Amino acid sequence: MAEEEKQENPKIIVDDDWKAQAQAEKQRLAEQAEKRPAAGDAGAGAAGPREVPPASFAALVQSLVTQALFALGGFEDPNTKKRYVDLDLAKHHIDTLSVLEDKTRGNLSDEEKKLLDESLYEMRMAYMQMAQGASRF
């Protein structure tokens, strides 16, 4: 009977490296939010312009990575406080990064290429680990 319980409850191995990166990004964003004055704060101005990060290749890649991480259960839903895994959605975001890689080949700076290569590698590895864990159920 003990062997049957082990088979029903497989151990899921999670790569903590991508989690650490996601947590560091979350911390950085929280620190940026703390530095911004709230809309009701003195000196903020009721009609003052809101701060939007500049559009960049890095921001696009980071946006897709964040979406993939969310779909891989890397963040909890702020409303339900639960983590959801949607492998199909995660694959879509990773595939979008791959399309971006194909369409920008030869047109990226070394820094941009490194960011995209590392992001794709990390997301593919995270996806594989989650997919292998899910297939054991």
C-alpha positions as a Python dict, from the first residue, in 0.01 Angstrom:
ca = {
    (1, 'M'): (0, 0, 0),
    (2, 'A'): (289, 238, 74),
    (3, 'E'): (421, 190, -279),
    (4, 'E'): (82, 280, -424),
    (5, 'E'): (78, 606, -226),
    (6, 'K'): (425, 697, -357),
    (7, 'Q'): (311, 641, -713),
    (8, 'E'): (1, 854, -664),
    (9, 'N'): (197, 1144, -511),
    (10, 'P'): (508, 1192, -728),
    (11, 'K'): (771, 1439, -622),
    (12, 'I'): (787, 1748, -841),
    (13, 'I'): (1132, 1895, -882),
    (14, 'V'): (1130, 2270, -934),
    (15, 'D'): (1426, 2471, -1058),
    (16, 'D'): (1473, 2750, -804),
    (17, 'D'): (1693, 2958, -1038),
    (18, 'W'): (1402, 3098, -1242),
    (19, 'K'): (1208, 3150, -923),
    (20, 'A'): (1494, 3356, -782),
    (21, 'Q'): (1502, 3566, -1100),
    (22, 'A'): (1127, 3620, -1085),
    (23, 'Q'): (1146, 3712, -716),
    (24, 'A'): (1430, 3958, -786),
    (25, 'E'): (1223, 4120, -1062),
    (26, 'K'): (922, 4137, -830),
    (27, 'Q'): (1137, 4301, -561),
    (28, 'R'): (1280, 4551, -810),
    (29, 'L'): (931, 4648, -926),
    (30, 'A'): (812, 4683, -567),
    (31, 'E'): (1105, 4914, -490),
    (32, 'Q'): (1026, 5124, -796),
    (33, 'A'): (663, 5147, -690),
    (34, 'E'): (766, 5266, -343),
    (35, 'K'): (976, 5545, -495),
    (36, 'R'): (683, 5681, -698),
    (37, 'P'): (456, 5923, -518),
    (38, 'A'): (98, 5803, -484),
    (39, 'A'): (-173, 5995, -671),
    (40, 'G'): (-303, 6147, -346),
    (41, 'D'): (40, 6247, -210),
    (42, 'A'): (139, 6612, -184),
    (43, 'G'): (350, 6720, -476),
    (44, 'A'): (229, 6440, -699),
    (45, 'G'): (-18, 6661, -881),
    (46, 'A'): (-363, 6532, -955),
    (47, 'A'): (-312, 6550, -1331),
    (48, 'G'): (59, 6466, -1332),
    (49, 'P'): (188, 6230, -1597),
    (50, 'R'): (216, 5869, -1493),
    (51, 'E'): (548, 5696, -1527),
    (52, 'V'): (558, 5436, -1800),
    (53, 'P'): (884, 5255, -1864),
    (54, 'P'): (1035, 5327, -2203),
    (55, 'A'): (955, 5083, -2478),
    (56, 'S'): (1255, 4864, -2548),
    (57, 'F'): (1350, 4521, -2668),
    (58, 'A'): (1442, 4422, -2312),
    (59, 'A'): (1101, 4533, -2184),
    (60, 'L'): (929, 4322, -2453),
    (61, 'V'): (1133, 4012, -2366),
    (62, 'Q'): (1078, 4065, -1993),
    (63, 'S'): (704, 4101, -2050),
    (64, 'L'): (685, 3771, -2236),
    (65, 'V'): (902, 3599, -1973),
    (66, 'T'): (676, 3729, -1696),
    (67, 'Q'): (368, 3599, -1876),
    (68, 'A'): (533, 3259, -1926),
    (69, 'L'): (635, 3247, -1559),
    (70, 'F'): (281, 3330, -1452),
    (71, 'A'): (147, 3047, -1669),
    (72, 'L'): (406, 2812, -1515),
    (73, 'G'): (282, 2891, -1163),
    (74, 'G'): (570, 3124, -1084),
    (75, 'F'): (340, 3390, -938),
    (76, 'E'): (25, 3365, -736),
    (77, 'D'): (-296, 3516, -865),
    (78, 'P'): (-343, 3840, -668),
    (79, 'N'): (-718, 3783, -642),
    (80, 'T'): (-727, 3419, -537),
    (81, 'K'): (-380, 3392, -379),
    (82, 'K'): (-335, 3063, -569),
    (83, 'R'): (-82, 2958, -829),
    (84, 'Y'): (-212, 2821, -1156),
    (85, 'V'): (-28, 2618, -1415),
    (86, 'D'): (-139, 2643, -1776),
    (87, 'L'): (121, 2461, -1986),
    (88, 'D'): (-50, 2547, -2315),
    (89, 'L'): (-41, 2918, -2235),
    (90, 'A'): (319, 2896, -2114),
    (91, 'K'): (415, 2721, -2438),
    (92, 'H'): (244, 2997, -2636),
    (93, 'H'): (452, 3267, -2465),
    (94, 'I'): (773, 3066, -2508),
    (95, 'D'): (688, 3009, -2875),
    (96, 'T'): (632, 3385, -2910),
    (97, 'L'): (982, 3443, -2773),
    (98, 'S'): (1109, 3193, -3029),
    (99, 'V'): (933, 3381, -3312),
    (100, 'L'): (1092, 3701, -3183),
    (101, 'E'): (1431, 3529, -3195),
    (102, 'D'): (1374, 3416, -3555),
    (103, 'K'): (1246, 3754, -3677),
    (104, 'T'): (1524, 3957, -3512),
    (105, 'R'): (1817, 3729, -3602),
    (106, 'G'): (2112, 3942, -3714),
    (107, 'N'): (1951, 4267, -3595),
    (108, 'L'): (2020, 4255, -3222),
    (109, 'S'): (2303, 4397, -3017),
    (110, 'D'): (2516, 4146, -2829),
    (111, 'E'): (2339, 4241, -2505),
    (112, 'E'): (1991, 4197, -2658),
    (113, 'K'): (2086, 3862, -2813),
    (114, 'K'): (2224, 3740, -2480),
    (115, 'L'): (1905, 3847, -2299),
    (116, 'L'): (1684, 3668, -2550),
    (117, 'D'): (1900, 3353, -2559),
    (118, 'E'): (1913, 3326, -2180),
    (119, 'S'): (1543, 3400, -2144),
    (120, 'L'): (1449, 3134, -2397),
    (121, 'Y'): (1678, 2878, -2234),
    (122, 'E'): (1541, 2945, -1884),
    (123, 'M'): (1178, 2938, -1996),
    (124, 'R'): (1225, 2618, -2195),
    (125, 'M'): (1391, 2447, -1899),
    (126, 'A'): (1119, 2565, -1659),
    (127, 'Y'): (852, 2445, -1902),
    (128, 'M'): (1017, 2104, -1940),
    (129, 'Q'): (1037, 2057, -1564),
    (130, 'M'): (672, 2150, -1516),
    (131, 'A'): (561, 1934, -1811),
    (132, 'Q'): (757, 1635, -1681),
    (133, 'G'): (609, 1685, -1335),
    (134, 'A'): (256, 1713, -1473),
    (135, 'S'): (295, 1401, -1688),
    (136, 'R'): (369, 1191, -1379),
    (137, 'F'): (19, 1238, -1240),
}
